[in-house]
Amino acid sequence: METRTTQPRIQLDSHLRGTRRFWKLLEEHCCIDCCGLDSLDLSVERVLSAGEKVNSKALVMQLETAIAFMESHPNRLFQSGDVLCCGGSKEKFISLFQRVQHILLGISA
């Protein structure tokens, strides 16, 4: 028997405003509007290259704000319908945002 959660997905887009250009620069395999995160090249080289074309300091701070919001929220499921075009667990988004932050800040994971 399949178990479904009735917990609503909490929208992240208001916490990601202004980051869309960065994510679009990571598109490799398709477009983010079609395939969401699966379309992105999240290699160190690609993230650094995209970071050079945007205000990476502001991006790191914005991702930190989004992480803090998710960590303080009791829900486990989040969604970014307009920016990342995907949904998933809190852990999925936090892991992605921390990876990007660590790459841009030069922190070895």
C-alpha positions in Angstrom: 0.0 0.0 0.0 1.4 3.4 -1.0 1.7 6.0 1.7 1.1 9.6 0.8 1.8 12.6 2.8 -0.8 15.3 3.1 1.7 17.9 4.2 1.7 20.9 1.9 4.8 21.9 0.0 6.1 25.2 1.2 7.1 27.7 -1.6 10.7 28.8 -1.7 10.5 31.2 -4.7 10.2 34.3 -2.5 13.5 33.3 -0.9 15.2 32.7 -4.3 14.2 36.0 -6.0 17.1 37.3 -8.0 18.9 34.0 -8.3 17.3 32.7 -11.5 20.1 34.0 -13.7 22.6 32.0 -11.7 20.6 28.8 -12.1 20.0 29.4 -15.8 23.8 29.7 -16.3 24.1 26.2 -15.0 21.7 24.7 -17.6 23.5 21.9 -19.5 21.3 19.0 -20.4 18.0 20.7 -21.0 16.3 23.8 -19.6 15.4 24.3 -16.0 11.8 25.1 -16.9 11.5 21.6 -18.4 13.6 19.3 -16.3 14.3 21.3 -13.1 17.4 20.4 -11.3 18.1 17.5 -13.6 19.0 20.1 -16.3 21.8 21.6 -14.3 25.5 21.0 -14.5 26.5 21.4 -10.8 30.2 20.7 -11.3 32.7 22.9 -9.4 33.9 24.4 -12.6 30.4 25.3 -13.9 29.3 26.7 -10.5 32.4 28.9 -10.3 31.9 30.1 -13.9 28.3 31.0 -13.2 29.3 32.6 -9.9 31.7 35.0 -11.8 28.7 36.3 -13.8 26.5 37.1 -10.9 27.0 38.8 -7.5 28.2 35.6 -5.8 28.4 37.3 -2.4 24.7 38.2 -2.5 23.9 34.8 -3.9 25.7 33.1 -0.9 23.8 35.3 1.5 20.5 34.7 -0.1 21.0 30.9 -0.1 21.9 31.2 3.6 18.6 33.0 4.2 16.7 30.3 2.4 18.5 27.6 4.4 17.6 29.3 7.7 14.0 29.6 6.6 13.8 25.9 5.8 15.6 24.8 9.0 13.2 26.8 11.1 10.1 25.6 9.3 8.4 22.5 10.6 7.4 21.2 7.2 9.7 18.7 5.3 8.5 19.4 1.8 9.4 22.5 -0.2 8.9 23.6 -3.8 10.3 26.2 -6.2 7.8 26.4 -9.0 9.2 29.5 -10.7 13.0 29.5 -10.1 14.1 25.8 -9.8 10.9 24.2 -11.2 11.0 21.3 -8.7 9.9 20.2 -5.4 11.4 17.9 -2.8 12.5 17.4 0.8 14.0 20.1 3.0 17.3 18.1 3.0 17.5 18.0 -0.8 17.3 21.8 -1.1 19.6 22.5 1.9 22.2 20.1 0.5 22.0 21.8 -2.9 22.3 25.3 -1.5 25.1 24.4 0.8 27.0 22.7 -2.0 26.7 25.9 -4.1 27.8 28.1 -1.2 30.8 25.9 -0.4 32.0 26.0 -4.0 31.6 29.7 -4.3 33.3 30.3 -0.9 36.1 27.8 -1.8 35.3 25.5 1.1 36.2 21.8 0.6 33.3 19.5 1.4 
